[in-house]
Amino acid sequence: MVCPDCFHFLSGFFVTSLKSELPSFTGFAVFAAFTFAGDALKPETIGIVPSLLLLAVIFVTVMWCAFSVVRHAECLATLLGEPFGTLILTLAVIGIEVALIVAIMLSGDAIPTMARNTMFSVVMIVLNGLVGLCLLAGGLRHKNQTYNLQGANAFLSVLVPLAIFALVLPRITHSAPGGELSPLQSAFDVVMCLLLYGVFLAIQTVTHSDIFRQPDDDGHDEGHHGVVVRSMPFHIIGLFGALLPIILLSKKLALYVEFGIEGLGAPLALSGFIVAALVLMPEGLSALQAARDNKLQRAVNICLGSAVATIGLTVPAVLLVSWVTGLKIELGLEPADIIMLVLTLFISLLTFGSRATNYLQGAVHLALFAAYVMMIFDLS
């Protein structure tokens, strides 16, 4: 016979877990429903109005899962401390972003510039949109905020050369047409990205992890708004369990977004921007909450770490896939985009050149983000 106390404990644990992971189960259920329906729910089949309704369902589900991701990331940050908590969140989101790009490439639906546009969107959203929101929200609430200057400089010292090597040089050099890479350039970029990112991870997690912690943190204030912290395996599984529906539904979302964009006559590049924004939503929510809590170092770790990981991991992945499959890849940005990228990197160096930030710097980054969004409509 089963012990009554044991039965009540197990049943209570199951019900509590079901409630806490309801967003993940809902996300998988919505994805399964769309997969089971197949062609019956294709936008071309059902028309514009039903497509917009289904788009709203997917969007709300993805948002709900994103909040679940943030909750598990906060718990992991509580258990592991910085920078390990934010590193897990960053690598999880970027890993799934890489998986999404590779999956689209292998499906045969990708255009040569798809990987480039996705990376550029992520970098601009993170360095201008998220950084701007974090500095503006934190500055308005706390006036001046401090962080570890050495940690931010470490991120930027890796990000600047990676961005130039991967997204600028292929457009300027003449060893390959357009924005493509020559075999020597491709090999160099793969080795350089993996080498620099590997050295950076060693600095961040092993030898200099202290420079990625809040400078005024005494090591005892690790709470995160009363979240229920359980075991580490529980939160790791829960984080990936909430991330997976986001990425699965992002592919479905792209179909409805593109259908709606074509119907409205909006630029096609907007679809990649929307999907990239949704994939980055868990990191964005976590970074914004950290900035509002006056934990700017955590926000810096998330934002700059995401930009570094995007280029450091995505470039080798897409280049290796292109070698194996023979697909054409263009990484070099267009001249106008190169100007925006260089300006963003320059302003980021100025922003994180002192030990304190304020909301003026946030407003500047948001102005750059608005200019980037304007260019999507103006140049498309």
N, C-alpha and C positions, 0 to 999 in steps of 0.2 A: 504493500500500500504506500501511496505517496503521503508524506508528512504534510498535514494541513498548513503549517507555518511555511514550509518550503513552497507549497503550491501558491499560497498567497504572495510570497516574495517574488516568485518567478512570474506570476501573472501580472503583478504590479510593475515589475521591471519591464515586461513586454509592452504593457499599455503605455508606460512613460516613454519608452524608446519610440513606440509608434507615433505618439503625439509629437515628440521632439523632431522626428525625422519625417514628418508628414509632407513637408515640401519636396523631399527627395522622392518619396513614393508617388506623389502627385506628378512630378516631372517625368518619371519613368512611365506612369500610366498614360499621360498625354502623348508621349512619344510612341508608345505601343499602339494607341488608338490611331494615330496618323499613319503608322506603318501598316497596321492591319487594313485600314481603309484604302491605302494605295492610291490608285489613279482617281478614285471617286472624290477625293478631296483636293485634287490638283487645282490651282487657281484658274487655269484655262477652262476647266470643266465647270466650276461652280459660279464663276463670275466675280465682279469686283466687290459687291457689297458683302456676300458671304466670306470672301477672302479677307476683307478688313476685319470682320468679326473673329475669324480664326486667328488672324494676326494679333488681335487684342488678347485672346486666350493664351497664345504662346508667350506673348510679352509679359503678361501678369505671372504666368508660371515661372518664367525665367527670373523675374524679379524676386519672387518668393524663394526660389532656390538660392539666389545670390545672398539674401539675408541669412540663410542657413549656413552658407559657406563662411560668411563673416563671423558668425557665432562660433563655429568650430575653430576658425583661425584665432579668434580672441582667446579661446580656451587653451589652444596649443601655445600661444604666446605667454599665457600665464604659467603653464607647466614648464616650458623650455627657457623662457626669458629671451631677450634680444641678443643677437639678431636672428636666432634660429626659428622663432615663431613666424616672423615675416618672410624668412627665406623659404619655408615650406609652402606658404601661400603663393609666393611669387613663382616658384618652380612648378607648382601644380597648375597654375593658370597658364603660364607660358608653355608648359609641356602639352597641355590640351590645345593651345593655339597652334603649336607646331603640328600636332596630330591632325587638326582640322585642315591646315594648308596642304599637308601631304596627302590626306584623303581626297581632297578636291583635285589635286594634281593627278593622282592615280586614277580618278574617275574619268579623266579625259575632258572635263568641262572647263579646265582652267585656261585662262589666257596667259601669255608669257609674262605679263606684268603683275599677275595676281599676287604673288609673294611679295614683290616690291611694294605694291600699294598697301597691302595689309601691314607690313612692317612700318611703313611711313605713317599710316594712320595710327598705329599703336604708339609710336614715338611721339607724335604730335598730341594725341589725346593725353598721354601720361605727362609729358614734360610741360605742356601748356595748360590743358584742361584740368587735370587732377592737381598738379602742383599749384596752379592758380587758385582753384577752389580751396585747397588746404591752407594756403597762405592767407587768402582773403578771410575765410571763416575763422581761422585761428587768430589772425591779427585783429579782427574786429572784436573778438571776445577777450583776448589777453594782451592786446597792444603789441608788445615785442615778445617774440618767442626764440628760445635758444635751442641749439642742436650741436652735435659734435662736428666741427668743421673738417677734421681729418677724414671722417667717414664719408662726408659728401664729396670731398676732393678725390677720394679713392674711386667712388662711383664715376665721377666725371672724367678722371684721367683714363679710364678704360672706355667709357662711352664715346668720347670724341673721336679717337682713332678708329674704333670699330665702325662708327657711323660713316666716317669719311671713306674708309677702305671699301665698305660694302655698298654704299648708296651714292657716292659722288664720283669716285675714280672710274668706275665702269662707263660713266657717261663721257668723261673727258678723254680717256685714253683711246687710241685708234687701233689697238691690236684685235678688236672685235667690233662688229658693226653695232651702231645704236647703243643701247644700254646693256648689251650682252657682255659676258666675261670670256676672255681667252682661257684655254686650258691651264696656262700658268697662273693667271689671275685667280681662277677658281681654286686651284690647289693652295695658293697662298692664303686666300680668304678662309678656307676651311681650317688650315693649320693655325693661322693667326687668331681666329675667333675662339677656337677650342683652347688654345694655349693661354690667351689672355684671360678668358673666363675661368679656366681652371686655376690659374694663379690668383685671380681675384677671390674665388671661393676659398682658397687656402688662407688668404689674408682675412677674409670675413669670418670664417668659422674656427680657425685654428690658432694662428699666430697673433692676430691683431683684432680679435673680436670685441675688445673693449672700446675701440673707436667707433663702433656702430651701436653704442648704447647711449641713452639720454645722459648728458653730462651731469645733471643735477639729480639723477636717480640714485637713491640710497640702497636699491636692491630689494626693498621691502614692499614698495607700492606697485604690485603687479596685478592688482585687481582690475576687472573690466566690467563695471556696471552690474555686478551681481549675477553674472552668468554662472550656470551650474557646471562646474568643472568635474569631469569624470576621468577615466583612464586615458592614457595617451593613445593606445590602439583604437579605442572607441571614437575619439575625435579625428584621428587620421582617416579611418574608414568613413566616418560621417562626412568629412571634408571632400574626399574624392567621390563619395556617393552623391553629394549635392552638386559637385562640379560636372559630373558626367552628363546629367540631364541638360545642363546649360549648353554644353557643346553639341549634344545630339539635337537639341531643339534649335540651336543656332543655324544649322544647315536647313532645317525646315523653315525657319524664320526667313532665311535669305530668299527662298522661293517666293514667298508672299510679299516680301519687301520689294523685290525686283519687279514682280507683276504690278504692284501698286505704283512703283516709280515710273514704269513704262506707261501705265495708264494716265498718270498725271503729267508726263513729260519732264520729269525731274532727271538730273544727271545720274548715270549708272553708277558712278563712283560713290554715290551716297549710300548704296546698299552695303558696300564693304565697310564704310564708316560706321553704319548702324550696327552691323554684326560685330565689328571690333569693339565698339563701345559696350555692347552687352557682355562680351567675353571678359572685358576688363572691369565689369561692374563690381564683382566681389572685392577686388583690390581697391577700387575707388571708394567704396563705402567704408572699408576698413581704414584707409588712409585719412579720409575726411573725419571719421570719428576720433582717430588718434589726434589730429590737429585740434579739434574742438576740446579734447581733454588735456591740451597743452603737452602732449607727448609728440613733439614735432619730429624727433629722431625716428620714431616708428613710421611716421608718414614719409619721411625722406627715404628710409630703407625700402618702403613699398614702391614708391614712385620711381626713384632712380634705379632701384634694383630691377624693376620690371622693364625699364628701357634697356638696361644692359643685357638682361637675359633674352629679350626679344631678338636683338641682333646677334648676340653671342651664341644662341642655340638655334634660331630659325635659319640663319644663313647657311651653316654647315648642313642642316637637314635638307633644305631644298636643293642645294647644290649636289649633295650625294644622290638624292632621288633623281635629279636631272641626268646625272652620269649613268645611273642604272637604267633608266627608262628612255633616255635619248630625247627627253622633252626640252624645248627651248625655254630658257629663263633669261629675263631681262631684270637686272637689279639697279641699273643707273637711273636716277631720277631725272625728270625734266628740269630745264633751267630754273623755272619759277619755283619749283619744289625745292631745288637745291638752295636757293636764296632763303626760303622759309626755314629749312633745316639748319643752315649755318647761323641764321639770326637766332633761332631757338637755342642752339648750343651756346652762342655768345651770351645771350641774356641769362641762361642758366648758370654760366660761369660767374656772371656778375651777382646774380641772386645769392648763390652759395659761396660768395667770396668773403663774407663776414660771418661772425658767430651768432648774429641775431637777424631775424626777418620781421617784416611788418606787412600790413595789408596793401601798401602801394605796390610792392613787388608782385603780390597776387593779382592785382588789377592789370599789371603789365603783361603777365603771362596769359591772362584771360583775353586781353586785346589781341595777342598773337594767335590764340586759339580761334577767336572770331574771324581773324584774317584768313586762317587756314580753311575754315568752313566756307567763307565767302568765295575763296578760290575754287572750291569744289564745284560751285554753281557757275562761276565766271569762266573757268577754263575748260569745262567739260563740253 
